[in-house]
């Protein structure tokens, strides 16, 4: 007699929650494959995954967040407010002390959100990486900068992954949130984590879910932004999906970790190239004596086929100035050339030089003097309005360029009292901003608006300053005009 047909193992009933999530998000049916090719009904769910799945769904899993900065802190708060226990890891002892005292060091994350979570022991912080083995889930939120040669610098990801590997145990879920090139999770992290014999998808679980933070955005905070999740095995994907469903309105699963990494790169390349386009249009329309901001505001009245982007003095923040170069570097491995992306990067990188030229030319035209020996006040050192984040801020580059021309560059920023912790601009570290005072402002030869903070009184600025160079149309948006205002 022929042997009886082999019975499909299927997912145990205890995994019904994860199965329903994957089915809803991917459209897979009971007999169909996941997008990454794994058959759900023949997939053997790892025993360690069952235990972790139960802890995630009951919110008894301990969440570890590595890197308690602009990404990690709001993520930790979101999980804490969702009823999970969070252990934050950061090598900065000042951050650890502040968090354990219920205090915030990021202005748009108020301390009154952190204090009750600390009091309830929902959030604690440590600098001791030996405690990585205590948590059930590890979310990696560390910097991914560029080298001096504009190539990916993954040392923080690699060092963090090696620290995790030293205490990695069966049943842990590791998720990278840092922006990176497609392939990082599988090609860089997975081999390190598997060095001691544990296998991803069987003994521990590995996924990628890109951060989508927009610091200071009152409309879209962490818990209001959908999360993209990618993994290379169904168990890791299902666990990560179940985790993020606790804090976001929607989790979108894609077919692999590399696909999720490509999603984030695509989002940021899209912004970079569109900003480059309007920066170039600014130069063209200025030569034609046409107001580019007026053009964009009128164009956005079209209800389809147009999305407004605005010019500025250069790119700032961690994402747009850096991330496209990660894709450019990786593309070379496949003999692909990113000409369009690189051209956009060149245009955006040239904007600070354009601003300095306008500043120098306007000083000469208005006052018959050069930039050397001039006193210039840079208004705003945060990379975007209404935040205290100075990462990759073009203002820092502008200050250095002004001083390289023999002028003095001071700054005022209502959100940044002192420039701290900038590795790329060491001469500016620990420099204090000046207080807002109209008599003091009148003493400068020019005020350069680099960041359009809402807290600034632009009418008072225009009334006091000898010359205003406005790179953000801040005065125009405030309805402030004057012969002493020039755009750059």
C-alpha positions as CSV (number, residue, x, y, z in Angstrom):
1,X,0.0,0.0,0.0
2,X,1.3,3.5,-0.7
3,X,2.1,5.5,2.4
4,X,-0.5,8.0,3.6
5,X,-0.1,11.6,2.3
6,X,2.2,13.6,4.6
7,X,0.1,15.9,6.8
8,X,1.0,19.6,6.5
9,X,2.3,20.8,9.9
10,X,0.6,24.2,9.7
11,X,0.8,26.9,12.3
12,X,-0.3,26.0,15.8
13,X,-3.4,27.6,17.2
14,X,-1.3,29.7,19.5
15,X,0.1,31.6,16.5
16,X,-3.4,32.6,15.3
17,X,-2.7,36.2,16.1
18,X,0.5,36.5,14.0
19,X,-1.1,34.4,11.2
20,X,-4.1,36.8,11.1
21,X,-1.7,39.8,10.9
22,X,0.3,38.3,8.1
23,X,-2.8,37.2,6.2
24,X,-4.3,40.6,6.5
25,X,-1.2,42.5,5.5
26,X,0.0,40.3,2.6
27,X,-3.2,38.8,1.2
28,X,-1.8,35.3,1.6
29,X,-4.3,32.5,1.9
30,X,-4.1,29.4,4.0
31,X,-2.4,27.4,1.2
32,X,-0.5,30.2,-0.4
33,X,3.1,31.4,0.0
34,X,4.4,34.5,1.6
35,X,6.0,37.1,-0.7
36,X,9.4,35.7,0.3
37,X,8.5,32.3,-0.9
38,X,7.9,30.5,2.5
39,X,4.8,28.3,2.6
40,X,2.9,29.2,5.7
41,X,1.2,25.8,6.0
42,X,4.4,23.8,5.7
43,X,6.5,26.2,7.7
44,X,7.5,24.8,11.1
45,X,7.1,27.5,13.7
46,X,10.2,27.5,16.0
47,X,9.4,26.8,19.6
48,X,11.4,29.8,20.8
49,X,9.2,31.9,18.5
50,X,6.0,30.6,20.1
51,X,7.2,31.8,23.5
52,X,8.2,35.2,22.3
53,X,5.0,35.5,20.3
54,X,3.0,35.0,23.5
55,X,5.0,37.5,25.4
56,X,4.7,40.1,22.6
57,X,0.9,39.7,22.3
58,X,0.5,39.9,26.1
59,X,2.8,42.9,26.3
60,X,5.1,41.1,28.8
61,X,8.1,41.1,26.5
62,X,10.8,43.5,27.5
63,X,11.8,45.9,24.7
64,X,15.4,47.0,24.5
65,X,16.1,50.2,22.6
66,X,19.8,50.8,21.6
67,X,20.5,54.5,21.0
68,X,18.2,56.8,22.9
69,X,18.4,59.8,20.6
70,X,16.0,61.4,18.2
71,X,14.8,57.9,17.0
72,X,15.2,55.8,20.0
73,X,13.7,58.0,22.7
74,X,10.3,58.5,21.0
75,X,10.2,54.8,20.1
76,X,10.9,53.9,23.8
77,X,8.2,56.3,25.0
78,X,5.7,54.9,22.5
79,X,6.2,51.3,23.7
80,X,6.2,52.4,27.3
81,X,2.9,54.2,26.8
82,X,1.5,51.1,25.1
83,X,2.1,49.1,28.3
84,X,5.4,47.5,27.5
85,X,8.5,47.5,29.7
86,X,11.4,49.2,28.0
87,X,15.2,49.2,28.8
88,X,17.0,51.9,27.0
89,X,20.7,51.6,26.2
90,X,23.0,54.5,25.5
91,X,26.7,55.1,26.0
92,X,26.1,58.8,27.0
93,X,25.9,58.8,30.8
94,X,24.1,62.1,30.8
95,X,21.2,60.7,28.8
96,X,21.0,57.7,31.1
97,X,20.9,59.8,34.2
98,X,18.3,62.1,32.7
99,X,16.0,59.3,31.7
100,X,16.2,57.5,35.0
101,X,15.2,60.8,36.6
102,X,12.3,61.1,34.3
103,X,13.7,64.0,32.4
104,X,13.9,64.7,28.6
105,X,16.9,66.0,26.7
106,X,14.9,66.4,23.4
107,X,12.5,69.4,23.4
108,X,9.7,67.9,21.4
109,X,9.6,64.9,23.7
110,X,8.4,66.6,26.9
111,X,9.5,65.3,30.3
112,X,5.9,65.0,31.5
113,X,5.6,62.0,29.1
114,X,8.7,60.3,30.4
115,X,8.3,60.9,34.2
116,X,5.2,58.8,34.7
117,X,6.7,55.9,32.7
118,X,9.9,56.0,34.8
119,X,7.7,56.1,38.0
120,X,5.8,53.1,36.8
121,X,9.1,51.4,35.9
122,X,8.0,51.2,32.2
123,X,11.2,52.8,31.1
124,X,14.7,52.5,32.6
125,X,18.0,53.3,31.0
126,X,21.5,51.9,31.3
127,X,24.9,52.2,29.6
128,X,25.8,48.6,30.5
129,X,25.7,46.6,27.2
130,X,26.2,43.4,29.3
131,X,22.5,43.7,30.0
132,X,21.5,43.1,26.3
133,X,20.7,39.5,27.1
134,X,18.0,40.5,29.6
135,X,15.5,41.8,27.0
136,X,13.3,39.9,24.6
137,X,13.4,42.4,21.7
138,X,16.3,44.6,20.6
139,X,15.6,47.7,18.5
140,X,18.8,49.2,17.0
141,X,18.6,53.0,16.5
142,X,22.2,54.0,16.0
143,X,23.8,56.5,13.6
144,X,24.7,55.5,10.0
145,X,26.9,58.4,8.8
146,X,29.2,58.7,5.9
147,X,33.0,58.5,5.7
148,X,35.0,61.5,4.5
149,X,34.9,59.8,1.0
150,X,31.0,59.7,1.1
151,X,30.9,56.0,1.6
152,X,28.7,54.2,4.2
153,X,30.2,54.1,7.7
154,X,28.5,51.2,9.5
155,X,30.8,51.1,12.5
156,X,28.0,51.9,14.9
157,X,25.7,49.2,13.5
158,X,28.6,46.7,13.5
159,X,29.8,47.5,17.0
160,X,26.2,47.3,18.3
161,X,25.6,44.0,16.5
162,X,28.8,42.5,18.0
163,X,27.7,43.6,21.4
164,X,24.4,41.9,20.9
165,X,26.1,38.7,19.6
166,X,28.1,38.4,22.8
167,X,24.9,37.9,24.9
168,X,22.5,36.8,22.2
169,X,20.2,34.0,23.4
170,X,17.6,31.8,21.8
171,X,14.2,33.5,21.4
172,X,15.4,37.1,21.0
173,X,14.1,39.3,18.2
174,X,16.6,41.8,16.8
175,X,15.4,44.7,14.6
176,X,17.5,47.3,12.8
177,X,15.8,50.7,12.5
178,X,18.7,52.8,11.3
179,X,18.7,53.8,7.7
180,X,21.1,51.9,5.5
181,X,21.6,50.4,2.1
182,X,19.7,47.3,0.9
183,X,21.4,44.2,2.1
184,X,22.8,45.4,5.4
185,X,20.6,43.3,7.7
186,X,21.4,40.0,5.8
187,X,24.9,40.7,4.7
188,X,26.4,42.6,7.7
189,X,24.3,41.8,10.8
190,X,23.2,38.2,10.2
191,X,26.7,36.7,9.9
192,X,27.9,38.5,13.0
193,X,24.9,37.3,15.0
194,X,25.3,33.7,13.8
195,X,29.0,33.5,14.6
196,X,28.4,31.5,17.8
197,X,26.1,28.9,16.1
198,X,22.7,30.4,16.6
199,X,20.6,30.6,13.4
200,X,18.4,33.4,12.3
201,X,14.7,32.4,11.9
202,X,15.2,29.3,14.0
203,X,17.1,30.2,17.2
204,X,16.7,34.0,17.2
205,X,14.8,36.4,14.9
206,X,16.0,39.2,12.7
207,X,14.1,41.9,10.9
208,X,14.4,45.4,9.5
209,X,11.9,48.3,10.1
210,X,13.1,51.7,9.0
211,X,12.5,54.7,11.3
212,X,10.4,57.4,9.9
213,X,10.8,60.1,12.5
214,X,10.1,63.7,11.6
215,X,11.3,65.6,14.7
216,X,8.9,68.3,15.9
217,X,6.1,67.3,13.5
218,X,2.9,67.8,15.5
219,X,0.7,66.0,13.0
220,X,2.8,62.8,12.5
221,X,4.5,61.6,15.6
222,X,5.9,58.1,16.1
223,X,2.6,56.5,16.9
224,X,0.8,58.0,13.9
225,X,3.2,56.9,11.2
226,X,2.8,53.4,9.6
227,X,5.7,51.1,9.9
228,X,7.3,49.1,7.1
229,X,8.6,45.6,8.2
230,X,10.8,43.2,6.3
231,X,12.4,40.0,7.2
232,X,13.9,36.9,5.5
233,X,11.8,34.3,7.2
234,X,8.1,34.1,8.2
235,X,8.7,33.8,12.0
236,X,10.9,37.0,12.1
237,X,8.4,38.8,10.0
238,X,5.4,37.8,12.0
239,X,7.0,38.6,15.3
240,X,8.1,42.1,14.1
241,X,4.6,42.8,12.7
242,X,3.0,41.8,16.0
243,X,5.4,44.0,18.0
244,X,4.8,47.2,16.0
245,X,1.1,46.7,15.9
246,X,1.1,47.7,19.5
247,X,2.2,51.3,18.7
248,X,1.3,52.2,15.1
249,X,-2.0,52.4,13.2
250,X,-0.7,50.2,10.4
251,X,2.3,47.8,9.8
252,X,3.1,47.0,6.2
253,X,5.0,43.8,5.6
254,X,7.3,43.6,2.6
255,X,8.9,40.5,1.2
256,X,12.4,40.8,2.7
257,X,14.7,42.9,4.9
258,X,16.4,44.3,1.8
259,X,13.1,45.4,0.4
260,X,12.3,47.3,3.6
261,X,15.8,48.9,3.5
262,X,15.1,49.9,-0.1
263,X,11.8,51.5,0.9
264,X,13.6,53.9,3.3
265,X,16.3,54.7,0.8
266,X,13.6,55.4,-1.8
267,X,11.7,57.8,0.5
268,X,14.8,59.8,1.2
269,X,16.1,59.8,-2.4
270,X,12.7,61.1,-3.5
271,X,13.0,64.1,-1.2
272,X,16.6,64.8,-2.0
273,X,16.1,64.9,-5.8
274,X,13.0,67.1,-5.5
275,X,14.7,69.5,-3.2
276,X,17.6,69.7,-5.7
277,X,15.1,70.5,-8.4
278,X,13.6,73.4,-6.6
279,X,17.1,74.6,-5.6
280,X,18.1,74.7,-9.2
281,X,14.8,76.4,-10.2
282,X,15.6,79.0,-7.5
283,X,18.8,79.9,-9.3
284,X,17.1,80.0,-12.7
285,X,14.1,82.0,-11.6
286,X,16.1,84.5,-9.5
287,X,18.2,85.3,-12.7
288,X,14.8,86.0,-14.4
289,X,13.7,88.2,-11.4
290,X,10.9,85.6,-10.6
291,X,10.0,84.7,-7.1
292,X,10.5,80.9,-6.8
293,X,8.4,80.7,-3.6
294,X,5.5,82.4,-5.3
295,X,5.8,80.0,-8.2
296,X,5.7,76.9,-5.9
297,X,2.8,78.2,-3.9
298,X,0.8,78.8,-7.0
299,X,1.8,75.5,-8.6
300,X,0.6,73.5,-5.5
301,X,-2.9,74.6,-6.2
302,X,-3.0,71.9,-8.8
303,X,-4.8,69.0,-7.1
304,X,-2.8,66.3,-8.9
305,X,0.6,65.7,-10.3
306,X,2.5,68.2,-8.2
307,X,3.9,68.0,-4.6
308,X,5.5,71.2,-3.2
309,X,9.1,71.2,-2.1
310,X,11.0,74.3,-1.1
311,X,14.5,75.6,-1.6
312,X,16.9,76.3,1.2
313,X,20.6,76.9,2.2
314,X,21.5,73.3,2.0
315,X,20.3,69.9,3.3
316,X,20.2,69.0,7.0
317,X,19.2,66.2,9.3
318,X,20.4,62.7,9.2
319,X,18.4,61.4,6.3
320,X,18.4,63.5,3.1
321,X,22.1,64.7,3.0
322,X,23.4,61.2,3.8
323,X,21.1,58.3,2.8
324,X,21.2,58.7,-1.0
325,X,25.0,58.1,-0.9
326,X,24.3,54.7,0.7
327,X,22.4,53.6,-2.4
328,X,25.0,55.2,-4.7
329,X,27.7,53.1,-3.0
330,X,25.8,49.9,-3.1
331,X,24.7,50.4,-6.7
332,X,28.4,50.1,-7.8
333,X,28.4,46.5,-6.6
334,X,25.9,45.8,-9.3
335,X,27.6,48.0,-12.0
336,X,24.8,50.5,-11.8
337,X,25.4,54.3,-11.9
338,X,23.2,56.7,-9.9
339,X,23.8,59.7,-12.1
340,X,20.5,61.4,-11.3
341,X,21.0,60.9,-7.5
342,X,24.6,62.2,-7.6
343,X,23.7,65.2,-9.6
344,X,21.0,66.1,-7.0
345,X,23.6,65.7,-4.3
346,X,25.9,68.0,-6.0
347,X,23.2,70.7,-6.5
348,X,22.2,70.5,-2.8
349,X,25.8,70.5,-1.6
350,X,26.5,73.7,-3.6
351,X,23.7,75.7,-1.9
352,X,25.8,77.0,1.0
353,X,28.4,78.4,-1.5
354,X,25.5,80.2,-3.3
355,X,24.3,81.7,0.0
356,X,27.7,83.0,0.9
357,X,28.1,84.5,-2.6
358,X,24.8,86.3,-2.2
359,X,25.8,87.5,1.3
360,X,29.1,88.9,0.1
361,X,27.7,90.4,-3.1
362,X,24.9,92.1,-1.2
363,X,27.2,93.5,1.4
364,X,29.3,95.0,-1.4
365,X,26.3,96.4,-3.3
366,X,24.6,97.9,-0.3
367,X,27.5,99.1,1.8
368,X,30.5,99.0,-0.4
369,X,32.3,96.5,1.8
370,X,33.5,92.9,1.6
371,X,32.8,90.0,3.8
372,X,36.2,90.2,5.5
373,X,35.9,91.9,8.9
374,X,32.1,91.8,8.8
375,X,29.9,90.7,11.7
376,X,27.3,88.2,10.7
377,X,24.5,86.8,12.8
378,X,23.2,83.4,11.6
379,X,19.6,83.0,12.7
380,X,18.9,79.3,13.4
381,X,21.4,76.5,13.7
382,X,18.8,73.6,13.9
383,X,18.5,71.9,10.5
384,X,14.7,72.5,10.4
385,X,12.2,74.8,12.0
386,X,10.9,74.5,15.5
387,X,13.3,71.7,16.7
388,X,16.7,71.6,18.6
389,X,18.3,69.1,16.2
390,X,21.5,70.3,14.7
391,X,22.6,67.1,12.9
392,X,24.1,67.9,9.5
393,X,22.7,71.4,9.7
394,X,23.7,73.6,6.8
395,X,23.9,76.5,9.3
396,X,27.1,75.0,10.8
397,X,28.7,74.9,7.3
398,X,27.6,78.4,6.7
399,X,29.2,79.6,9.9
400,X,32.5,77.9,9.0
401,X,32.5,79.4,5.5
402,X,31.7,82.9,6.9
403,X,34.6,82.7,9.3
404,X,36.9,81.2,6.6
405,X,36.3,84.5,4.6
406,X,37.6,86.5,7.6
407,X,34.2,87.5,9.1
408,X,32.7,86.8,12.5
409,X,29.8,84.4,12.7
410,X,27.5,84.4,15.8
411,X,24.2,82.6,16.0
412,X,20.8,82.9,17.7
413,X,18.4,80.0,17.9
414,X,15.3,80.0,20.2
415,X,15.7,76.2,20.5
416,X,19.5,75.8,20.6
417,X,21.4,77.6,23.3
418,X,24.8,75.9,22.6
419,X,26.3,73.9,19.8
420,X,27.3,70.5,21.2
421,X,28.5,67.2,20.0
422,X,29.2,67.9,16.3
423,X,32.1,65.7,15.1
424,X,32.2,67.3,11.7
425,X,32.5,70.9,13.0
426,X,34.8,70.8,16.0
427,X,35.7,74.6,15.9
428,X,32.0,75.3,16.6
429,X,31.6,72.9,19.6
430,X,30.5,74.5,22.8
431,X,29.8,77.9,21.2
432,X,26.9,79.7,22.8
433,X,24.2,81.6,21.0
434,X,23.5,85.2,21.7
435,X,20.3,86.4,23.4
436,X,17.6,88.0,21.3
437,X,18.1,91.7,21.6
438,X,17.1,94.3,19.0
439,X,20.0,96.6,19.9
440,X,22.5,93.8,19.6
441,X,21.0,92.7,16.3
442,X,21.4,96.2,14.9
443,X,25.2,95.9,15.6
444,X,25.6,93.2,13.0
445,X,26.4,94.0,9.4
446,X,24.0,91.2,8.2
447,X,21.6,88.7,9.6
448,X,21.5,85.4,7.7
449,X,18.2,83.5,8.2
450,X,19.2,79.8,7.9
451,X,16.2,78.3,9.8
452,X,12.7,79.6,9.7
453,X,11.7,79.1,13.4
454,X,8.1,80.2,14.2
455,X,9.3,81.7,17.5
456,X,11.2,84.5,15.8
457,X,9.7,88.0,15.5
458,X,10.6,88.7,11.8
459,X,9.0,92.1,11.8
460,X,11.3,93.2,14.7
461,X,14.2,91.6,13.0
462,X,13.7,93.5,9.8
463,X,13.2,96.7,11.7
464,X,16.5,96.3,13.6
465,X,18.9,94.7,11.2
466,X,21.0,96.6,8.7
467,X,20.7,93.7,6.2
468,X,18.7,90.5,6.2
469,X,19.7,87.6,3.9
470,X,16.6,85.2,3.9
471,X,17.3,81.7,2.6
472,X,13.9,80.3,3.7
473,X,11.4,83.1,2.7
474,X,10.7,83.4,6.4
475,X,10.1,87.1,6.1
476,X,7.8,86.7,3.1
477,X,5.8,84.0,4.9
478,X,5.4,86.4,7.9
479,X,4.3,89.2,5.6
480,X,7.4,91.3,6.3
481,X,8.9,93.3,3.6
482,X,11.7,95.9,3.4
483,X,14.5,97.3,1.3
484,X,17.0,95.7,3.7
485,X,15.7,92.1,3.0
486,X,17.3,90.0,0.2
487,X,16.7,86.4,-0.6
488,X,19.4,83.8,-1.2
